[in-house]
């Protein structure tokens, strides 16, 4: 048994003061109480605990190119998503399994440093550099799971069905490591990936479709209908205007319009980006119970556009956040970017709202936590609960902005006015994996990462 003491602990009903969380040897909460006696050698008894963040969309290998697609020189490198994609292909074609594991270990440890305790890994670099499958179909997925284990966070491995080079187009050679030609090939990959998840107690599996342009629509329907029904289903959709134009030409429908008409969406579906929607599509997603995964730092970096969040929330839509290409890793910055983008186009300040709470910060944390968990097949709605794993982001409660903050202002102060230096620790499955702002395996992980970055020589 281990006891953690906090100045404040956020529960769904509000703040618990002088909280004690007792955790068993398996990282499961056995008791939540209050205590005046908070003598602890852990150095966090003056801190504030909020639920560990859920990173609902990640392409781990892209962390190795963060910041490297910001030069826009020459007509052969157009300043848009499609030019960025060519740079991404070059990296994807270069990475070997050892390098993938080292990159992901570094990334996941940095996620943990910023308060993430779980990640959904939208994984599509499946095959060897020549495009032929590894003997172990889930070789690359296994390395991502190993990286999550090293970093100490939970992972939902989402092996991606990637079949086409665009609507009605064969894949191009730069996509050769991604491709599963048929549903049968994809289901073999999915099953191999499921087996790989058994190597780590905090790993599980999800279905992933790269995009409407990346898989023949009839096969998307078949996977949604006949594939496993008890795991999450993730898909990129309507991220780019060109994608919508191509969809209309090929299908006579916009991507989300087609999806709503052909697949019975529910809360296990997670539509990533969904940037460009009509009002009808926005309402349709919300009414279906499906979730949208928004990645503000990446969407801003790629110039994707702004998701119609205000309209979506008005219709009761649920959303979570992800860091996607990892140009940003702080969940609180993702929440601020998401909010401020809406304020800039609406000229109003009440983007995050809840008739139940009337507090933007509280509402933002609720969405990011509960909908984010669904992306990992976790439907627990209580932030901290006896019988469930203890996953927490620990904020420095002695900071001047927080030390004397009234409870009613505390969540919004954390969401809008903190930075990474105030994120003091992270507890994942009952273990403190970040202490005093540093991952407990920082040196080992960063040394290996530096070695493989020299090998890749892309920086």
Secondary structure, DSSP 8 states (H G I E B T S, - for coil): -EEEEEEEEEETTEEEEEEEEEE-TTSBEEEEEE-S----SSS-TTSEEEE-EEEEEE-GGGGGGTT-S----STTS-SSHHHHHHHHHHHHTT--HHHHHHHHHHHHHHHHHTTEEEEEEEE---S-TTS---SSTTHHHHHHHHHHHHHT-EEEEEEEE---SBTTB---GGGTTT---SHHHHHHHHHHHHHHHTTSTTEEE-EEE--TTTS-HHHHHHHHHHS-SSS-EEEEES-SHHHHHHHHHHHSS-HHHHHHHHS---TTEEEEE--S--HHHHHHHHHHT-EEEE-HHHHHHHT-----HHHHHHTT-EEEE--BT-S---HHHHHHHHHHHHHHHH--S--S--TTT--HHHHHHHHHHHHHHHHTT----SSS-TTSB--EEEE-TTSHHHHT--HHHHHHHHHHH--GGGEEEEEETTEEEEETTEETTHHHHHHHHHHHHHHH---
